Amino acid sequence: MRAVRGVVGVVWLGLGACPSPPGLGESDGTAASGSAETSAPGEASSSSSSSSSSGTGGTSVVPTTTGSVPDVGAGSRCGHDSPEALMDCIDPARWAEDVAFMAASRPPGSIHWQKVQDRCAAELEGAGFVVERQDYGSGVNVIGTREGTAAPSEVVLLAAHYDHISGCPGADDNASGVAGALEVARALGQATLPRTLIVACWDEEELGLRGSRAFAQAFTGAKLAVAFNFDMIGYASAAEQSQIFPVPLAERFPGLADELAANKGRADFIAVVADPSAEPFALELEAQAESLGRLTGVMTLTDAEKLDEDAFGVLSLSDHRSFWELGLPALHVFDTGVFRNPAYHCTVGLDTADKLDHAFATDVLKATTAAVAAAAGL
């Protein structure tokens, strides 16, 4: 998630600002520690000279793989015929393995950034998606597509950004979200979906939402039903009063404030931010999460509020904003980031994988899998 800025961080939040560590955007060769590295899955594609124009100046989309039969692995015993059955396809161990691999310094252009990009491509291909790398000039998005069986021109999107700032492992921000998107892709790759499903790994979110903006601006020829965004989905705490909920948010969403008070301020609920056009999908996700016993809060901003930097701009600091700017329906699923995780951007300690809550993340993934499947027409 992009850094909370200036007066927003100091006054509105009642918190100190969270500056990025020195060296933002510098090349960094730090490799993931304690995880088995794979061979570079993108090597064969990077040698190819073919590319196709996306229809937007300065943006090219390079096909790197074709869809294959999904490796169902541990999910082979799950059901595929309903959104609820697909929740059982989520494998927390696969999510944790991906997080462990990704959680190392990976600013754009660095060695580990390339490895994570290649991991996204390989895992999406393994889940049965047709994979492309969208080179938009300053960065590269990885885009996986599974065409719908009945309404292929209608698209449901799930995405997360894979870049992070230099010198910070970024386990929660946003290895948790990228690993989550890949795990949901593996689960949904086993289902027959009427609408087309796209799962993407965005680049350069930390540098101004560049990757998601490049995709959104080049998105033509299809109708976007809704975009789901993962950015920080792995941190939770059962300690009382561990959740910050600023007064402006409490006043704007009093029902949620009352629920959080009844929960004694524990930082263990799923937060969802939506615009009016995406609210039905957010409410579906909330219902699925609460069927698992996980408190979930939906914050729907009006069309006037969602792009107002001075009102609730802190709720639009991630890639869902790129779609809102174009009037496209989008929602953001997250753990509230800076409002509960002291290691956000490595401000107080390192944002490492051992600090994440696997049970919380699993509920996020299960609820999102069901909600995305329902959105895709299952």
C-alpha positions in Angstrom: 0.0 0.0 0.0 1.3 3.5 -0.8 2.7 5.4 2.1 0.3 7.5 4.1 1.1 11.1 3.3 1.8 14.3 5.3 -1.1 15.9 7.0 -3.2 12.8 6.5 -0.7 10.7 8.5 -0.2 13.3 11.3 -3.5 14.9 11.9 -6.3 12.9 10.3 -5.1 9.5 11.5 -3.7 10.8 14.8 -0.5 8.8 13.9 3.0 9.7 13.0 3.7 9.7 9.2 5.1 6.5 7.8 8.0 7.6 5.5 9.6 5.1 3.2 13.1 3.9 4.0 15.9 5.5 1.9 16.5 4.1 -1.5 12.9 3.9 -2.7 13.0 2.5 -6.2 16.7 1.6 -6.2 17.8 -1.7 -7.6 18.3 -4.2 -4.8 19.7 -7.7 -5.2 18.4 -9.1 -1.9 17.1 -12.7 -2.3 14.4 -14.3 -0.3 15.9 -16.0 2.7 14.9 -19.3 4.1 12.9 -20.3 1.0 13.6 -22.6 -1.9 14.1 -20.6 -5.1 12.8 -21.8 -8.4 14.5 -21.6 -11.7 13.4 -18.5 -13.6 10.1 -19.5 -15.2 10.2 -16.5 -17.5 13.5 -17.2 -19.2 12.0 -18.8 -22.3 9.5 -16.0 -22.8 12.1 -13.2 -22.2 14.1 -14.4 -25.2 11.1 -14.1 -27.5 11.0 -11.0 -29.8 7.2 -11.1 -30.5 4.9 -8.7 -28.9 1.4 -7.3 -29.5 0.1 -3.8 -29.0 -2.6 -3.3 -26.4 -4.0 -0.3 -28.1 -2.5 2.2 -25.7 0.6 4.3 -26.6 3.8 3.0 -24.9 2.1 -0.1 -23.6 2.8 -3.6 -24.9 1.5 -6.9 -23.9 3.9 -9.8 -24.4 2.4 -13.3 -24.3 4.6 -15.6 -22.3 2.6 -18.7 -21.7 -0.6 -20.5 -22.6 -3.1 -22.1 -20.3 -2.5 -25.6 -19.1 -4.4 -28.2 -17.1 -4.4 -26.9 -13.5 -2.3 -28.7 -10.9 -5.0 -29.2 -8.4 -2.6 -30.7 -5.8 -4.1 -30.6 -2.3 -7.3 -29.0 -3.6 -8.2 -32.1 -5.6 -10.7 -33.2 -2.8 -12.6 -29.8 -2.9 -15.8 -29.1 -4.6 -16.1 -27.0 -7.8 -19.8 -26.6 -8.3 -20.6 -23.7 -6.0 -18.9 -20.7 -4.5 -19.1 -22.2 -1.0 -17.6 -25.5 -2.2 -14.7 -23.7 -3.7 -13.7 -22.3 -0.3 -12.5 -25.7 0.6 -10.0 -25.6 -2.2 -7.9 -23.0 -0.4 -4.6 -24.4 0.8 -3.0 -22.2 3.5 0.3 -24.0 3.1 0.6 -23.0 -0.5 -0.1 -19.4 0.4 2.5 -19.5 3.2 5.1 -20.9 0.8 4.5 -18.1 -1.7 4.7 -15.5 1.0 8.0 -16.9 2.3 9.4 -16.8 -1.2 8.3 -13.3 -1.9 9.1 -11.6 1.4 12.4 -9.9 0.6 13.4 -6.5 -0.6 12.0 -6.2 -4.2 12.0 -2.6 -5.5 11.3 -2.4 -9.3 14.2 -3.6 -11.4 15.8 -5.6 -8.6 16.8 -9.2 -8.8 14.1 -10.4 -6.4 11.5 -8.2 -8.1 12.2 -10.2 -11.3 12.0 -13.5 -9.4 8.6 -12.6 -7.9 7.4 -11.5 -11.3 8.4 -14.8 -12.7 6.7 -16.6 -9.8 3.5 -14.9 -10.6 3.7 -16.0 -14.3 4.6 -19.6 -13.5 1.9 -20.0 -10.8 -0.9 -18.5 -12.9 0.1 -20.8 -15.8 0.1 -23.8 -13.5 -3.5 -22.8 -12.5 -4.6 -23.0 -16.1 -4.5 -19.3 -17.1 -3.2 -17.8 -20.3 -0.4 -15.5 -19.1 0.8 -12.3 -20.6 3.4 -9.7 -19.4 2.2 -6.2 -20.0 5.2 -3.9 -20.4 3.9 -0.4 -20.1 7.3 1.3 -20.2 8.5 1.8 -16.6 7.2 -1.6 -15.3 5.7 -4.9 -16.0 2.3 -6.4 -15.0 1.7 -10.1 -15.1 -1.8 -10.9 -16.3 -3.5 -14.3 -16.2 -6.8 -14.9 -18.1 -9.3 -17.7 -18.1 -12.0 -17.1 -20.7 -15.6 -17.4 -19.5 -17.8 -20.2 -20.9 -21.0 -18.2 -21.4 -20.2 -14.5 -21.2 -16.5 -14.1 -22.2 -16.8 -10.4 -22.8 -17.7 -9.8 -19.1 -14.7 -9.7 -16.8 -14.1 -10.2 -13.1 -10.7 -9.2 -12.0 -8.6 -10.1 -8.9 -5.2 -8.4 -8.5 -2.5 -7.4 -6.1 0.8 -5.5 -6.4 4.1 -7.3 -6.3 6.5 -4.5 -6.0 7.7 -3.0 -2.6 10.0 -0.4 -1.3 13.8 -1.0 -1.0 15.1 -2.4 2.2 11.8 -3.8 3.6 10.7 -7.5 3.2 7.1 -6.4 2.6 5.5 -9.7 3.9 2.2 -8.1 4.6 2.6 -5.3 2.1 2.1 -7.0 -0.3 3.5 -10.5 -0.5 0.4 -11.6 1.5 -1.8 -10.1 -1.2 0.1 -11.5 -4.2 0.3 -15.0 -2.6 -3.4 -14.7 -1.9 -4.3 -13.8 -5.4 -2.3 -16.8 -6.7 -4.0 -19.1 -4.2 -7.4 -17.9 -5.2 -6.4 -18.4 -8.9 -5.5 -22.0 -8.1 -8.8 -22.6 -6.5 -10.9 -20.9 -9.2 -8.9 -22.5 -11.9 -10.7 -25.7 -11.1 -14.2 -24.3 -11.7 -16.2 -23.6 -14.8 -17.0 -19.9 -14.7 -19.5 -18.2 -17.1 -17.6 -14.8 -17.0 -14.0 -14.3 -17.9 -11.6 -14.3 -14.9 -8.4 -12.2 -14.8 -5.9 -12.6 -12.0 -3.1 -10.0 -12.2 0.1 -9.0 -10.4 0.6 -5.2 -10.6 3.9 -3.5 -10.7 4.9 -0.1 -9.2 1.9 0.4 -6.9 4.4 2.0 -4.4 5.4 4.5 -7.1 1.9 5.9 -7.7 -0.3 3.0 -8.9 1.5 2.9 -12.2 0.9 -0.7 -13.1 -2.9 -0.8 -12.3 -3.4 2.5 -14.0 -1.7 1.3 -17.2 -3.9 -1.8 -17.3 -7.1 0.1 -16.5 -6.5 2.7 -19.1 -5.7 0.1 -21.8 -8.8 -2.1 -20.8 -11.1 -2.0 -23.8 -13.4 -4.4 -25.7 -14.8 -6.0 -22.6 -17.1 -5.0 -19.7 -15.5 -5.0 -16.2 -18.1 -6.5 -13.8 -15.9 -5.7 -10.8 -12.3 -5.5 -9.7 -11.2 -7.1 -6.4 -7.9 -5.7 -4.9 -5.7 -7.4 -2.3 -3.2 -5.2 -0.5 -2.1 -6.3 2.9 -4.3 -9.3 4.0 -2.1 -11.1 6.5 -1.8 -9.2 9.8 -4.2 -9.6 12.7 -4.2 -9.4 16.5 -6.6 -10.8 19.1 -5.3 -8.4 21.7 -8.0 -6.0 23.0 -7.7 -2.4 21.6 -5.1 -3.4 19.1 -7.1 -1.8 16.2 -7.0 1.9 15.4 -10.3 3.3 14.0 -9.9 7.0 13.5 -12.7 9.3 14.6 -13.6 10.5 11.0 -14.1 6.8 10.0 -16.0 6.0 13.2 -18.3 9.0 12.5 -18.8 8.1 8.9 -19.4 4.4 9.6 -21.1 4.3 13.0 -22.4 0.8 12.6 -19.0 -0.6 12.0 -17.6 1.5 14.9 -20.2 -0.1 17.2 -19.3 -3.6 16.0 -15.6 -2.9 16.6 -16.4 -1.6 20.1 -18.4 -4.8 20.8 -15.3 -6.7 19.6 -13.2 -4.8 22.2 -11.1 -3.2 19.6 -9.5 -6.4 18.4 -7.6 -6.2 15.1 -8.9 -9.4 13.7 -11.7 -8.4 11.3 -11.6 -8.2 7.5 -12.0 -4.7 6.1 -13.6 -4.1 2.7 -13.8 -0.7 0.9 -16.1 -0.3 -2.1 -17.7 2.2 -4.3 -21.5 2.1 -4.8 -21.3 0.0 -8.0 -19.1 -2.6 -6.3 -21.1 -2.7 -3.0 -23.1 -5.8 -3.9 -19.9 -7.8 -4.4 -18.5 -6.5 -1.1 -21.6 -7.5 0.7 -21.3 -11.0 -0.8 -17.8 -11.2 0.5 -18.9 -10.0 3.9 -21.6 -12.7 4.0 -19.2 -15.4 3.1 -16.6 -14.3 5.6 -19.1 -14.1 8.4 -20.4 -17.6 7.6 -16.8 -18.6 8.6 -17.2 -16.7 11.9 -15.0 -13.8 10.8 -16.2 -10.3 11.6 -16.1 -8.2 8.4 -16.7 -4.5 7.9 -17.8 -3.0 4.6 -17.1 0.7 4.1 -18.9 2.0 1.0 -17.8 5.5 -0.2 -20.1 7.6 -2.3 -18.9 8.6 -5.8 -18.1 12.0 -4.5 -16.1 10.6 -1.5 -14.1 7.9 -3.2 -11.7 10.2 -5.0 -11.7 13.1 -2.4 -8.2 13.2 -1.0 -9.2 15.5 1.8 -12.2 13.3 3.0 -11.4 9.6 3.0 -8.3 9.5 0.8 -6.6 7.0 3.1 -9.2 4.4 1.9 -8.1 4.9 -1.7 -4.3 4.5 -1.4 -4.1 1.3 -3.4 -4.8 -0.1 -6.8 -8.6 -0.1 -6.6 -8.3 3.7 -7.1 -7.1 3.2 -10.7 -10.5 1.7 -11.6 -12.5 4.3 -9.6 -10.8 7.1 -11.5 -12.3 5.6 -14.7 -15.8 5.0 -13.2 -15.2 1.2 -13.0 -16.5 -0.9 -10.1 -13.8 -1.9 -7.7 -13.4 -3.0 -4.1 -10.4 -3.3 -1.7 -9.9 -6.2 0.7 -7.3 -5.6 3.4 -6.3 -5.9 7.0 -6.4 -2.1 7.5 -2.7 -1.8 7.1 -1.2 1.1 9.0 -4.3 1.1 11.3 -3.1 -2.2 12.9 0.3 -3.3 11.6 3.1 -1.4 13.3 5.6 -2.8 10.8 3.9 -1.2 7.8 6.7 -0.1 5.5 9.1 -1.4 8.2 8.3 1.7 10.3 8.5 -0.1 13.6 10.3 -3.4 13.0 10.5 -5.4 9.9 7.5 -6.5 7.9 8.3 -10.2 8.0 6.4 -13.4 7.3 6.6 -14.7 10.8 4.4 -11.9 12.0 1.4 -12.8 9.8 -1.7 -14.6 11.0 -2.4 -17.7 8.8 -5.9 -18.3 10.1 -6.9 -14.7 9.4 -5.4 -14.8 5.8 -7.1 -18.2 5.2 -10.5 -16.7 6.0 -9.8 -13.7 3.7 -8.9 -16.2 0.9 -11.9 -18.4 1.4 -14.4 -15.6 1.5 -12.8 -13.9 -1.5 -12.8 -17.1 -3.5 -16.5 -17.5 -2.9 -17.3 -13.9 -3.7 -15.2 -13.9 -6.9 -16.8 -17.2 -8.0 -20.3 -15.7 -7.5 -19.3 -12.5 -9.3 -18.1 -14.7 -12.2 -21.5 -16.3 -12.4 -21.0 -19.6 -10.7 
